[in-house]
């Protein structure tokens, strides 16, 4: 192992301090039990799969024309030609991929473009998260996208199975991955998880030490499940599900994804609400662990502030969920 990979391998739970503010809640957030609630987007089979395996796939959650525009946007933002692999590995980016975890995993520092907000304010996406939380009043994460390229010569992918949050924490949380391109070929990589550990967590946890590293858990002996997705599919997973990204080992295939999550709105938190609105309006990158921002400031210099639908305004926090009773009546 060299110094570059040593830096990534040394990252553990104690390295994760400040997070993207739009991906955390303050207070005892709780996912809703099934009860006799009517599901808006999920089917009964979807619900059972969610409970038993810790994740669910919403097929065609976002229209194909929307994800096609996101795909083109990612190539444009990264200043790469999708038809010319010789443009995919600029030296500066390759240096970052060898030493920085987020770049090694293919993260792209793009957050607030109109096309990303088009996916976030999709009625079907919101309806799926509303089914899981049992309420409409949600805020959407302001998060980035992923571009997983075939490995360049000398590149070592440092993916690993992990939890992004302490699974022993009191609050519930969810995360989401929108497939921007098809992820059906196992060689292209993509999302992987350990449903068996999700089901057996209490017994497994009892065998771990008091200061076990939930960011680097030992999952030996468990089956790792790859989840194939088509462009437009949304995978939502419980944050207590151990997961990771599979390496792209193809010759020319590319995996693209957008990270979308929704959490209970925190309208009482004026500081967080004001930050969210400023982040959207000024096209700012969130700050926190493993978030680097774009040094070129392309979002500010080239792109306009995204236009929001009435649903998007509520998902951002620009408009209160309790402000317009007619909006809620439309959704019954």
Backbone bond lengths (Angstrom), bond angles and torsions (degrees), N, CA, C in turn:
res aa  C-N    CA-C-N  psi(-1)  N-CA   C-N-CA  omega(-1)  CA-C   N-CA-C  phi
1 X - - - 1.464 - - 1.531 109.33 -
2 X 1.334 118.51 133.15 1.448 120.38 -179.54 1.525 111.15 -97.20
3 X 1.327 116.47 179.91 1.456 120.51 -176.17 1.515 112.00 -62.08
4 X 1.346 117.07 -36.07 1.458 120.20 -179.07 1.517 111.42 -63.05
5 X 1.328 116.32 -48.80 1.457 118.24 -178.72 1.521 111.43 -75.82
6 X 1.324 118.18 -25.27 1.465 120.52 174.22 1.515 110.66 -57.52
7 X 1.325 116.84 -41.81 1.463 121.21 -177.30 1.523 111.19 -60.61
8 X 1.322 116.70 -42.62 1.461 120.37 179.56 1.521 110.91 -72.31
9 X 1.323 117.23 -42.80 1.462 120.93 -177.29 1.522 111.96 -64.44
10 X 1.335 117.40 -23.12 1.465 120.67 -177.60 1.524 112.68 -80.61
11 X 1.329 117.99 -10.33 1.463 120.77 -177.74 1.526 110.17 -71.39
12 X 1.319 116.03 130.98 1.458 121.58 177.96 1.513 109.98 -144.12
13 X 1.317 117.11 -166.99 1.469 120.60 -174.15 1.526 112.44 -61.70
14 X 1.328 117.21 -30.01 1.460 119.40 -178.79 1.521 112.01 -75.56
15 X 1.332 116.86 -10.80 1.466 120.85 176.72 1.524 111.38 -80.81
16 X 1.331 116.83 -19.60 1.469 121.53 -173.37 1.523 108.70 -93.96
17 X 1.313 115.12 108.78 1.465 119.91 -179.27 1.527 108.82 -116.64
18 X 1.305 117.01 -97.14 1.463 119.40 179.21 1.520 110.34 -68.56
19 X 1.333 115.69 137.05 1.461 121.46 -178.83 1.518 110.58 -116.04
20 X 1.316 115.43 168.03 1.451 121.61 169.73 1.534 107.59 -55.19
21 X 1.334 118.81 115.97 1.476 120.24 -174.66 1.518 114.24 -58.44
22 X 1.325 117.96 -23.37 1.468 119.92 -176.90 1.519 112.62 -82.86
23 X 1.338 117.89 -0.42 1.467 120.52 -178.26 1.522 112.83 -113.51
24 X 1.334 117.21 10.69 1.468 120.35 179.80 1.522 109.20 -129.48
25 X 1.308 115.58 153.10 1.454 121.49 175.57 1.518 109.63 -114.71
26 X 1.305 115.59 156.10 1.462 121.01 175.90 1.527 107.07 -116.50
27 X 1.305 115.99 106.26 1.463 120.06 -175.80 1.515 110.48 126.39
28 X 1.322 116.23 170.32 1.476 121.37 -174.54 1.520 113.22 -80.11
29 X 1.337 117.73 72.20 1.461 120.80 177.55 1.525 109.67 -64.52
30 X 1.317 117.24 138.01 1.460 121.98 -177.39 1.523 110.33 -134.07
31 X 1.321 116.13 129.06 1.450 120.60 172.30 1.522 109.63 -69.16
32 X 1.308 116.67 146.33 1.461 120.94 -173.55 1.521 111.85 -80.16
33 X 1.333 118.34 140.56 1.470 120.05 169.55 1.520 109.20 -70.52
34 X 1.310 116.02 162.95 1.464 120.29 -176.37 1.511 111.60 -67.34
35 X 1.320 117.14 -51.81 1.457 120.06 -177.66 1.519 111.35 52.59
36 X 1.334 116.07 -139.88 1.470 119.83 177.52 1.526 110.78 -112.56
37 X 1.341 115.61 24.12 1.459 119.66 179.93 1.526 111.18 -63.98
38 X 1.309 115.50 143.94 1.461 120.78 173.31 1.520 108.24 -79.97
39 X 1.322 116.44 129.13 1.458 120.96 178.10 1.518 110.01 -85.97
40 X 1.306 116.79 137.22 1.460 121.55 -176.45 1.527 111.69 -88.50
41 X 1.332 116.64 -42.78 1.463 121.80 -175.25 1.519 111.47 -120.11
42 X 1.315 117.63 -45.68 1.461 121.32 -179.28 1.523 110.63 -66.94
43 X 1.333 116.30 146.70 1.456 121.73 170.70 1.533 108.38 -91.05
44 X 1.323 116.26 172.54 1.464 119.57 176.61 1.531 110.53 -62.51
45 X 1.333 116.84 -38.21 1.471 119.83 177.19 1.525 111.15 -65.34
46 X 1.337 115.69 -38.87 1.465 119.61 176.35 1.519 110.25 -58.68
47 X 1.324 116.58 -44.90 1.466 120.31 -177.73 1.522 111.07 -62.59
48 X 1.325 116.83 -44.85 1.468 120.00 179.28 1.529 110.62 -61.52
49 X 1.331 115.85 -41.61 1.468 119.29 179.39 1.525 110.37 -63.79
50 X 1.318 117.00 -40.13 1.471 122.17 178.02 1.523 110.95 -59.56
51 X 1.301 116.76 -47.58 1.461 121.13 -177.28 1.524 111.52 -67.60
52 X 1.327 116.66 -40.13 1.461 120.55 -174.61 1.524 113.53 -82.12
53 X 1.324 117.09 -31.56 1.466 120.21 -172.08 1.520 115.00 -116.82
54 X 1.313 117.35 -11.17 1.458 120.16 177.19 1.507 114.96 83.85
55 X 1.329 117.37 5.68 1.469 119.27 176.19 1.520 109.36 -151.80
56 X 1.331 115.06 163.16 1.454 121.32 177.16 1.522 107.94 -147.95
57 X 1.329 116.86 146.34 1.463 121.91 178.21 1.522 108.79 -110.78
58 X 1.319 115.67 123.10 1.460 122.63 176.05 1.523 107.25 -96.80
59 X 1.314 115.87 108.06 1.462 120.06 -176.53 1.529 110.79 -71.17
60 X 1.320 115.83 136.97 1.466 122.82 178.00 1.533 111.42 49.22
61 X 1.326 114.47 49.92 1.465 119.93 178.06 1.521 111.43 -69.80
62 X 1.328 115.97 -29.39 1.465 122.13 -179.22 1.529 107.56 -127.50
63 X 1.329 118.48 135.46 1.474 120.95 -177.78 1.533 112.22 -59.00
64 X 1.331 114.98 149.57 1.459 120.24 -178.07 1.528 112.62 -60.96
65 X 1.335 117.52 -35.05 1.467 118.48 -179.29 1.527 110.76 -66.84
66 X 1.328 117.13 -29.11 1.463 120.10 178.16 1.523 110.96 -71.71
67 X 1.345 117.15 -46.42 1.463 118.56 -179.45 1.528 111.21 -69.94
68 X 1.335 117.55 -29.21 1.469 119.63 176.52 1.525 110.28 -64.01
69 X 1.325 117.27 -38.14 1.459 120.03 177.54 1.526 110.98 -68.42
70 X 1.346 116.72 -36.52 1.465 119.49 177.08 1.521 110.29 -64.81
71 X 1.326 116.32 -40.62 1.467 120.05 178.29 1.532 110.41 -58.35
72 X 1.334 116.87 -48.46 1.454 120.07 178.58 1.517 112.31 -62.13
73 X 1.325 116.07 -37.79 1.458 121.03 179.23 1.526 111.40 -62.35
74 X 1.332 117.61 -42.54 1.462 120.45 -178.64 1.516 110.75 -62.68
75 X 1.332 117.27 -44.33 1.462 119.47 177.07 1.527 110.78 -60.65
76 X 1.328 116.20 -43.37 1.468 120.68 179.90 1.524 110.77 -62.58
77 X 1.323 116.44 -47.89 1.464 121.52 -177.27 1.525 111.31 -62.21
78 X 1.324 116.48 -38.60 1.462 121.00 -179.09 1.528 112.23 -82.32
79 X 1.343 115.75 -3.35 1.465 121.72 178.61 1.530 110.89 57.16
80 X 1.333 114.65 47.33 1.460 122.33 179.71 1.529 109.19 -124.44
81 X 1.306 115.80 150.35 1.460 122.36 177.36 1.531 108.02 -98.61
82 X 1.337 118.63 116.48 1.461 119.87 -177.82 1.529 113.52 -61.21
83 X 1.320 117.16 -19.98 1.469 121.26 -178.96 1.526 112.94 -93.29
84 X 1.335 116.12 -4.58 1.469 119.58 -174.60 1.529 110.52 -130.79
85 X 1.341 118.61 91.25 1.467 121.22 -178.99 1.522 114.30 -57.74
86 X 1.326 118.55 -17.62 1.460 119.71 178.71 1.524 111.68 -67.00
87 X 1.352 117.37 -16.75 1.475 121.08 178.75 1.524 112.39 -91.42
88 X 1.320 117.45 -2.64 1.464 120.45 -171.53 1.528 114.61 -83.66
89 X 1.308 118.10 -11.99 1.467 120.08 -170.89 1.526 112.16 -128.85
90 X 1.337 118.39 58.27 1.467 119.52 178.61 1.529 110.28 -61.82
91 X 1.322 117.64 142.86 1.472 121.05 -174.07 1.528 114.39 -54.05
92 X 1.334 117.42 -42.23 1.469 119.16 -178.19 1.530 111.04 -62.77
93 X 1.335 116.08 -43.25 1.465 119.91 179.29 1.527 110.67 -66.07
94 X 1.318 117.24 -39.86 1.453 119.58 -179.00 1.523 111.08 -64.80
95 X 1.329 117.14 -36.78 1.463 119.79 177.09 1.520 110.43 -62.68
96 X 1.334 117.16 -41.04 1.458 120.97 178.76 1.528 110.95 -67.20
97 X 1.315 116.78 -37.76 1.472 119.78 -178.77 1.524 111.75 -65.64
98 X 1.317 116.56 -25.71 1.463 119.16 -179.20 1.526 112.57 -83.76
99 X 1.333 117.27 -19.38 1.464 119.40 -172.55 1.523 115.08 -121.11
100 X 1.341 118.43 -18.38 1.459 121.95 -176.30 1.526 109.49 -116.43
101 X 1.325 116.56 128.00 1.458 121.69 -174.09 1.525 112.61 -57.53
102 X 1.326 117.97 -47.16 1.466 119.46 -175.25 1.525 111.27 -64.36
103 X 1.327 117.52 -39.96 1.457 120.15 178.21 1.525 110.59 -71.21
104 X 1.329 116.75 -36.30 1.460 120.63 177.29 1.524 110.20 -59.25
105 X 1.326 116.51 -36.97 1.462 121.70 -179.44 1.520 113.04 -84.19
106 X 1.345 118.10 -1.23 1.454 121.11 175.84 1.515 115.61 90.81
107 X 1.338 118.24 15.69 1.459 119.84 -179.99 1.522 111.36 -69.24
108 X 1.332 115.39 141.63 1.458 122.68 -179.20 1.523 108.10 -120.29
109 X 1.326 116.87 129.67 1.465 122.01 -172.39 1.526 111.99 -82.57
110 X 1.316 115.25 64.19 1.464 123.84 -179.91 1.520 107.43 -127.23
111 X 1.345 117.86 125.86 1.463 119.99 -168.60 1.530 116.17 -130.39
112 X 1.321 119.22 -36.14 1.465 119.15 -162.70 1.525 115.33 -124.81
113 X 1.316 117.95 16.59 1.457 120.09 179.94 1.532 111.01 -65.73
114 X 1.324 115.03 154.15 1.464 120.56 179.12 1.520 112.28 -52.42
115 X 1.339 117.52 -41.99 1.459 119.61 -176.05 1.526 111.58 -65.45
116 X 1.326 117.27 -34.86 1.468 119.83 177.42 1.520 110.16 -68.65
117 X 1.316 116.35 -38.31 1.466 119.20 177.29 1.530 111.52 -71.00
118 X 1.314 118.25 -29.53 1.465 120.04 175.49 1.525 110.09 -60.05
119 X 1.334 117.13 -40.63 1.464 120.32 178.14 1.529 110.66 -70.00
120 X 1.326 116.93 -41.48 1.475 120.15 -178.16 1.515 112.18 -63.38
121 X 1.328 117.62 -37.50 1.461 119.92 -175.40 1.530 112.41 -93.93
122 X 1.320 116.40 20.14 1.453 120.92 173.47 1.527 110.25 -66.63
123 X 1.316 116.67 132.92 1.473 121.25 178.62 1.526 111.06 -60.18
124 X 1.322 116.58 -39.40 1.463 119.64 -177.43 1.531 111.15 -70.05
125 X 1.318 117.51 -37.50 1.460 120.46 176.76 1.529 110.10 -63.64
126 X 1.324 116.21 -48.25 1.468 119.42 178.77 1.517 111.36 -61.49
127 X 1.324 116.42 -41.52 1.467 119.26 -179.04 1.511 112.75 -61.80
128 X 1.326 117.34 -36.48 1.470 120.48 179.04 1.530 110.86 -65.74
129 X 1.332 116.59 -46.55 1.461 118.92 178.49 1.534 111.01 -66.29
130 X 1.327 117.04 -36.10 1.458 120.30 178.06 1.527 110.92 -63.47
131 X 1.329 117.32 -35.86 1.466 120.29 176.21 1.530 111.12 -60.30
132 X 1.327 116.66 -40.51 1.467 120.50 -175.87 1.526 112.01 -75.80
133 X 1.315 116.91 -38.12 1.461 120.20 -179.58 1.532 112.01 -84.54
134 X 1.326 116.76 -22.37 1.462 119.39 -178.41 1.512 112.91 78.55
135 X 1.333 117.83 20.65 1.463 121.56 177.39 1.515 110.54 -156.28
136 X 1.339 115.06 153.98 1.459 121.45 179.08 1.517 112.25 -81.74
137 X 1.310 117.06 -32.66 1.464 122.44 -169.93 1.528 111.22 -72.66
138 X 1.320 115.71 84.26 1.459 122.53 -177.16 1.523 109.96 -123.43
139 X 1.324 115.24 155.40 1.456 122.41 169.24 1.520 108.05 -113.28
140 X 1.317 116.59 140.73 1.460 120.76 -179.20 1.530 110.03 -92.55
141 X 1.309 115.96 147.34 1.459 120.74 177.01 1.525 110.24 -69.98
142 X 1.330 115.84 146.84 1.460 121.82 172.82 1.522 105.04 -104.44
143 X 1.315 114.95 93.40 1.458 120.74 -169.13 1.520 110.19 -128.77
144 X 1.309 116.75 178.55 1.462 122.40 -169.31 1.524 112.16 -103.25
145 X 1.311 114.99 -167.04 1.457 122.31 -179.11 1.525 109.13 -122.94
146 X 1.341 115.13 170.87 1.462 120.80 -176.98 1.523 109.54 -129.63
147 X 1.314 115.71 137.72 1.457 122.91 174.82 1.524 107.33 -129.71
148 X 1.325 115.72 105.83 1.462 121.70 -179.18 1.520 108.71 -103.22
149 X 1.318 115.78 108.24 1.461 122.15 -176.24 1.527 110.79 -94.22
150 X 1.331 117.10 162.07 1.466 119.17 170.05 1.534 109.20 -58.89
151 X 1.322 117.78 150.29 1.468 119.45 -176.05 1.522 112.24 -67.92
152 X 1.336 114.80 134.57 1.463 120.19 173.99 1.524 108.81 -82.49
153 X 1.324 117.91 158.62 1.466 120.07 177.65 1.523 111.88 -54.49
154 X 1.323 116.33 130.46 1.451 121.06 178.73 1.516 115.28 83.77
155 X 1.353 117.32 -2.81 1.465 120.36 -179.13 1.520 110.34 -85.79
156 X 1.326 116.09 135.33 1.463 121.09 177.55 1.519 109.24 -117.91
157 X 1.313 116.88 115.01 1.461 122.31 178.31 1.522 108.92 -74.67
158 X 1.346 116.27 129.77 1.464 120.14 -173.76 1.530 111.85 -110.56
159 X 1.328 116.87 35.87 1.449 120.20 179.99 1.514 112.35 -66.74
160 X 1.314 116.75 153.26 1.460 122.09 179.07 1.521 108.98 -158.79
161 X 1.312 116.38 156.98 1.465 121.40 177.72 1.520 108.53 -79.05
162 X 1.335 115.93 139.63 1.462 119.33 -173.62 1.530 110.86 -160.53
163 X 1.309 115.10 168.76 1.459 123.48 165.33 1.528 106.31 -108.50
164 X 1.337 118.23 140.38 1.458 120.45 176.20 1.513 112.01 -85.71
165 X 1.323 116.92 -18.29 1.460 122.86 177.84 1.524 108.07 -131.76
166 X 1.307 116.01 153.77 1.460 120.42 176.97 1.529 109.13 -61.43
167 X 1.327 119.35 114.43 1.470 120.28 -177.29 1.526 113.03 -67.79
168 X 1.328 117.62 -11.08 1.462 120.63 175.51 1.525 112.02 -88.47
169 X 1.332 118.01 -1.02 1.457 121.61 -178.11 1.523 112.34 -64.55
170 X 1.322 115.52 157.55 1.464 120.75 -175.23 1.523 112.77 -74.73
171 X 1.336 117.31 -33.18 1.457 120.51 -175.14 1.527 111.22 -88.59
172 X 1.327 115.81 148.07 1.458 121.36 172.14 1.528 109.11 -84.00
173 X 1.315 116.13 155.74 1.453 121.06 174.10 1.529 108.99 -153.71
174 X 1.323 115.65 158.66 1.458 121.09 177.66 1.521 108.70 -134.00
175 X 1.315 115.79 158.46 1.456 122.49 176.49 1.522 108.48 -134.77
176 X 1.326 116.52 162.03 1.451 118.91 -177.18 1.517 112.65 -146.35
177 X 1.337 115.74 147.37 1.456 122.82 179.23 1.527 108.14 -130.55
178 X 1.323 116.33 118.10 1.457 121.72 175.48 1.521 108.81 -94.80
179 X 1.327 117.14 123.22 1.462 120.80 177.34 1.525 109.29 -74.41
180 X 1.326 116.40 117.97 1.461 121.66 177.60 1.529 110.19 -88.35
181 X 1.333 116.14 -29.42 1.465 122.18 174.34 1.526 108.30 -126.70
182 X 1.325 116.43 161.38 1.463 120.19 176.38 1.531 110.12 -60.36
183 X 1.331 115.42 138.43 1.465 122.13 177.04 1.524 108.16 -129.65
184 X 1.346 114.05 59.03 1.459 122.10 -177.34 1.527 111.80 -101.05
185 X 1.316 117.03 -28.59 1.458 122.72 178.28 1.525 108.79 -80.27
186 X 1.330 119.43 117.40 1.468 120.54 -178.40 1.518 113.34 -55.73
187 X 1.339 117.77 -27.25 1.456 119.76 -177.64 1.522 112.96 -71.88
188 X 1.332 117.45 -19.78 1.462 120.89 -178.93 1.529 111.40 -77.74
189 X 1.317 117.43 -15.78 1.462 120.78 179.93 1.510 111.60 85.73
190 X 1.335 116.12 -163.69 1.456 120.90 -179.11 1.512 111.72 132.10
191 X 1.318 115.32 -162.94 1.465 121.74 -174.08 1.523 110.99 -72.75
192 X 1.328 115.37 139.93 1.464 122.21 174.02 1.518 108.28 -139.35
193 X 1.328 116.82 154.22 1.463 119.87 -176.83 1.524 110.42 -153.78
194 X 1.325 115.36 176.43 1.464 121.34 -176.77 1.536 108.84 -126.30
195 X 1.335 118.20 76.10 1.470 120.35 -179.49 1.524 113.21 -58.75
196 X 1.334 117.08 -33.40 1.463 120.16 179.84 1.524 110.59 -60.41
197 X 1.336 117.46 -39.79 1.458 120.79 177.78 1.525 110.89 -69.18
198 X 1.341 116.92 -35.57 1.467 120.64 176.46 1.526 110.15 -59.15
199 X 1.335 116.35 -42.98 1.470 120.23 -179.37 1.527 112.23 -72.47
200 X 1.337 116.85 -34.33 1.469 121.08 -174.05 1.515 112.68 -102.16
201 X 1.338 117.27 15.49 1.457 120.37 -170.21 1.525 114.59 -54.27
202 X 1.350 120.98 -47.98 1.470 118.90 -176.96 1.531 113.58 -56.24
203 X 1.335 116.85 -44.29 1.467 119.40 -179.25 1.524 110.49 -68.64
204 X 1.332 116.72 -40.91 1.471 119.94 179.13 1.521 111.10 -65.57
205 X 1.326 115.89 -42.73 1.472 120.54 -178.33 1.526 111.01 -61.98
206 X 1.322 116.38 -34.43 1.470 119.82 -178.99 1.525 111.66 -64.13
207 X 1.324 116.75 -19.57 1.469 120.13 -179.86 1.528 112.77 -92.36
208 X 1.336 117.24 -2.81 1.460 120.89 -179.89 1.524 109.90 -91.88
209 X 1.316 116.23 158.21 1.457 120.21 177.74 1.516 112.08 -75.21
210 X 1.327 116.39 171.67 1.458 120.83 -177.79 1.530 111.81 -64.88
211 X 1.333 117.52 -35.14 1.453 120.89 -177.65 1.529 110.78 -108.17
212 X 1.329 116.62 36.52 1.457 120.22 -179.45 1.533 109.44 -61.13
213 X 1.316 116.11 152.08 1.462 121.41 -176.36 1.518 109.67 -96.00
214 X 1.337 116.12 100.63 1.466 119.47 -178.19 1.534 112.21 -69.33
215 X 1.321 117.83 -13.48 1.458 119.54 175.70 1.527 111.95 -86.33
216 X 1.327 116.68 -14.63 1.462 121.65 177.87 1.533 109.85 -134.72
217 X 1.328 118.46 56.04 1.463 119.96 -175.86 1.522 112.02 -71.09
218 X 1.298 115.67 151.70 1.460 121.42 175.32 1.526 108.11 -87.02
219 X 1.329 117.04 105.54 1.465 121.23 -177.68 1.520 111.06 -106.17
220 X 1.316 116.77 18.02 1.466 119.46 177.87 1.522 109.51 -59.75
221 X 1.310 115.52 139.44 1.455 120.97 -178.00 1.517 113.57 94.84
222 X 1.331 117.35 -12.60 1.465 120.82 178.41 1.529 109.97 -101.62
223 X 1.321 115.48 147.41 1.461 120.61 176.23 1.521 109.59 -79.36
224 X 1.333 116.58 131.15 1.458 121.72 176.49 1.520 108.18 -96.62
225 X 1.317 115.93 125.49 1.470 122.01 -173.99 1.522 110.75 -103.23
226 X 1.314 116.40 123.29 1.458 121.51 173.19 1.530 108.41 -85.18
227 X 1.335 116.65 137.75 1.464 121.03 -177.68 1.527 109.04 -112.34
228 X 1.330 118.73 105.72 1.473 120.36 178.72 1.523 110.80 -72.61
229 X 1.323 115.45 140.65 1.458 121.37 -178.81 1.523 109.43 -135.64
230 X 1.329 114.95 147.13 1.458 120.71 170.83 1.523 108.51 -99.92
231 X 1.321 116.13 156.11 1.457 120.58 177.18 1.526 109.58 -53.59
232 X 1.323 116.66 130.13 1.459 122.22 -179.15 1.512 113.70 98.41
233 X 1.347 117.76 -13.58 1.468 120.75 177.46 1.526 109.82 -77.08
234 X 1.318 116.16 144.39 1.462 122.67 177.37 1.515 109.30 -116.51
235 X 1.313 116.78 121.15 1.460 122.35 175.17 1.525 107.81 -99.79
236 X 1.325 116.70 121.25 1.468 121.92 176.06 1.518 107.60 -110.40
237 X 1.325 116.86 132.64 1.459 118.60 179.57 1.515 111.92 -133.87
238 X 1.324 113.57 148.39 1.455 121.97 175.56 1.523 108.24 -67.80
239 X 1.323 117.79 135.05 1.462 119.77 -178.50 1.521 112.85 -66.06
240 X 1.334 117.34 -8.35 1.464 120.76 173.74 1.531 112.04 -88.69
241 X 1.322 116.20 8.50 1.461 121.43 175.78 1.533 109.04 -94.43
242 X 1.316 117.26 121.75 1.460 121.53 176.81 1.536 107.99 -69.67
243 X 1.330 116.69 133.46 1.459 119.90 -171.47 1.524 110.84 -151.91
244 X 1.314 116.08 175.79 1.455 121.47 177.38 1.517 110.40 -173.48
245 X 1.336 115.81 -178.62 1.459 122.92 177.08 1.527 108.31 -109.19
246 X 1.333 115.93 129.87 1.459 120.25 175.03 1.520 109.95 -79.48
247 X 1.303 116.86 145.64 1.449 121.24 179.88 1.525 111.21 -68.64
248 X 1.306 115.96 141.83 1.457 122.16 170.96 1.529 106.98 -80.46
249 X 1.314 116.71 113.22 1.473 120.44 179.99 1.525 111.07 -113.62
250 X 1.330 116.64 13.24 1.460 120.46 179.68 1.529 109.96 -75.36
251 X 1.312 116.06 172.17 1.468 120.80 178.62 1.527 111.53 -87.52
252 X 1.326 117.08 -38.34 1.461 119.52 -175.89 1.528 113.06 -136.25
253 X 1.336 118.85 -2.92 1.460 121.06 -177.20 1.525 111.54 -75.20
254 X 1.345 115.84 153.16 1.457 122.30 -178.59 1.519 108.86 -131.21
255 X 1.325 116.27 137.07 1.459 121.32 175.19 1.524 108.56 -109.93
256 X 1.340 116.00 124.65 1.460 121.35 177.02 1.520 109.48 -123.81
257 X 1.341 115.90 143.40 1.458 120.52 -179.86 1.522 109.69 -151.18
258 X 1.329 115.50 155.89 1.462 122.31 171.87 1.517 108.05 -119.39
259 X 1.323 116.65 135.45 1.464 120.76 179.87 1.524 109.02 -91.51
260 X 1.333 115.08 122.44 1.470 121.79 -179.14 1.528 108.20 -135.20
261 X 1.310 116.26 126.00 1.469 120.93 172.95 1.521 108.65 -136.85
262 X 1.315 116.01 156.78 1.460 120.66 174.41 1.518 108.82 -132.26
263 X 1.337 114.24 135.17 1.458 122.36 -178.51 1.523 108.83 -127.87
264 X 1.332 118.47 159.67 1.462 119.59 178.49 1.524 112.41 -52.87
265 X 1.330 116.35 132.63 1.461 121.33 -179.85 1.528 109.93 -60.80
266 X 1.331 115.73 141.65 1.468 121.96 -179.96 1.530 108.64 -116.84
267 X 1.319 115.12 63.74 1.455 120.14 -172.49 1.522 112.85 -67.12
268 X 1.335 117.57 -17.10 1.460 121.21 176.72 1.523 111.85 -75.44
269 X 1.339 117.06 -16.04 1.464 122.67 -176.40 1.522 108.47 -93.58
270 X 1.314 116.46 87.80 1.462 121.23 -174.73 1.519 112.10 -63.23
271 X 1.323 117.40 -36.68 1.465 120.20 -177.79 1.522 110.72 -65.23
272 X 1.336 116.72 -43.83 1.464 119.85 179.39 1.519 110.58 -67.41
273 X 1.324 116.62 -41.33 1.472 119.91 178.89 1.530 110.64 -61.51
274 X 1.329 116.94 -45.06 1.462 120.43 -179.47 1.527 110.85 -64.11
275 X 1.337 116.83 -38.98 1.470 119.65 177.48 1.514 111.05 -63.34
276 X 1.331 117.78 -42.34 1.455 121.35 -179.69 1.527 110.51 -60.75
277 X 1.315 116.48 -45.02 1.457 120.61 -178.18 1.528 110.43 -65.28
278 X 1.323 117.08 -42.04 1.466 120.56 178.51 1.523 110.76 -65.62
279 X 1.333 116.73 -39.52 1.460 121.21 179.02 1.523 110.48 -59.86
280 X 1.325 117.49 -43.97 1.466 122.08 178.59 1.524 110.86 -69.04
281 X 1.321 116.91 -48.50 1.460 120.66 -173.11 1.519 112.20 -66.26
282 X 1.341 116.83 -39.26 1.466 121.17 -175.83 1.522 112.47 -99.72
283 X 1.328 117.05 5.16 1.474 122.69 179.92 1.520 111.72 54.77
284 X 1.332 115.59 53.08 1.463 121.76 -178.05 1.521 110.85 -96.21
285 X 1.313 116.14 150.11 1.465 121.33 173.59 1.525 109.04 -86.57
286 X 1.326 118.15 137.31 1.459 119.70 173.70 1.531 110.34 -60.71
287 X 1.317 115.93 156.85 1.456 120.97 176.27 1.512 108.76 -111.73
288 X 1.321 116.42 149.22 1.451 121.48 179.93 1.510 110.96 155.22
289 X 1.330 115.95 -172.19 1.447 121.31 -177.89 1.522 111.15 -57.72
290 X 1.316 117.32 128.82 1.456 124.67 173.85 1.525 113.44 66.17
291 X 1.334 117.80 16.66 1.455 122.16 176.68 1.525 107.30 -108.31
292 X 1.318 117.43 118.04 1.455 120.78 -171.45 1.521 113.82 -106.91
293 X 1.334 117.49 -20.84 1.453 119.56 -173.91 1.527 111.00 72.47
294 X 1.316 115.41 168.45 1.468 121.59 -179.00 1.521 109.03 -102.36
295 X 1.317 116.59 114.54 1.463 120.85 -177.10 1.526 112.30 -64.27
296 X 1.320 118.33 -20.24 1.464 121.33 -178.92 1.525 112.44 -81.89
297 X 1.340 117.34 -13.90 1.471 123.04 -178.83 1.529 112.05 56.30
298 X 1.317 115.95 40.42 1.466 119.93 -177.97 1.533 111.67 -65.30
299 X 1.323 117.25 -39.23 1.471 118.62 -178.42 1.526 110.88 -60.06
300 X 1.339 117.01 -39.90 1.453 120.19 -178.31 1.528 111.88 -75.92
301 X 1.320 117.31 -35.44 1.466 120.23 -173.13 1.526 114.13 -87.75
302 X 1.321 117.67 -27.07 1.468 119.97 -173.74 1.523 114.33 -112.04
303 X 1.322 118.22 -29.36 1.456 120.79 -169.68 1.524 111.59 -109.38
304 X 1.324 115.29 147.54 1.462 121.44 176.93 1.527 110.29 -87.10
305 X 1.320 115.55 162.72 1.460 120.36 173.34 1.525 109.36 -61.87
306 X 1.319 116.54 134.29 1.461 121.22 -177.29 1.527 111.33 -65.46
307 X 1.310 115.52 142.71 1.460 121.92 174.67 1.528 108.89 -85.65
308 X 1.309 115.85 133.27 1.460 120.79 -175.90 1.519 111.46 -109.65
309 X 1.320 115.75 144.63 1.457 121.96 170.84 1.530 108.06 -79.40
310 X 1.338 118.43 171.20 1.466 119.14 174.04 1.530 112.40 -55.05
311 X 1.342 117.14 -38.71 1.469 119.43 176.50 1.526 109.86 -66.24
312 X 1.332 117.70 -43.64 1.455 120.29 179.61 1.516 112.68 -60.14
313 X 1.340 117.62 -37.59 1.465 120.50 178.56 1.523 111.21 -61.79
314 X 1.313 116.50 -36.51 1.466 120.01 178.62 1.525 111.75 -75.54
315 X 1.320 115.96 -37.55 1.465 119.65 178.83 1.525 111.50 -67.50
316 X 1.324 116.99 -27.18 1.460 120.88 175.24 1.519 111.32 -79.67
317 X 1.332 117.43 -40.80 1.459 122.52 -173.27 1.513 111.73 111.94
318 X 1.340 116.65 3.00 1.459 120.91 178.31 1.516 110.69 -66.09
319 X 1.334 116.06 -35.25 1.458 122.44 176.87 1.519 108.41 -122.46
320 X 1.324 116.74 140.10 1.457 121.01 -179.78 1.522 110.54 -72.75
321 X 1.311 116.21 144.67 1.457 120.48 176.54 1.530 111.34 -65.36
322 X 1.310 117.75 -23.91 1.465 120.15 -179.06 1.505 113.59 -96.01
323 X 1.340 117.23 5.33 1.454 120.29 -172.03 1.514 113.17 -79.76
324 X 1.327 117.51 -32.69 1.460 120.75 -171.64 1.522 110.02 -126.22
325 X 1.320 116.82 97.18 1.468 120.68 -177.87 1.520 111.03 -62.72
326 X 1.339 117.41 -32.52 1.468 119.79 -179.37 1.523 111.18 -62.59
327 X 1.329 117.51 -34.42 1.462 120.84 178.88 1.526 110.34 -60.79
328 X 1.341 116.50 -42.65 1.460 120.37 -179.36 1.522 110.82 -69.02
329 X 1.320 117.25 -35.11 1.461 120.57 179.02 1.521 110.69 -63.86
330 X 1.344 116.33 -36.37 1.468 120.40 179.97 1.522 111.31 -62.96
331 X 1.339 116.84 -27.47 1.457 120.75 -171.82 1.531 113.05 -94.60
332 X 1.336 117.53 -0.96 1.460 120.14 -179.49 1.526 110.70 -78.13
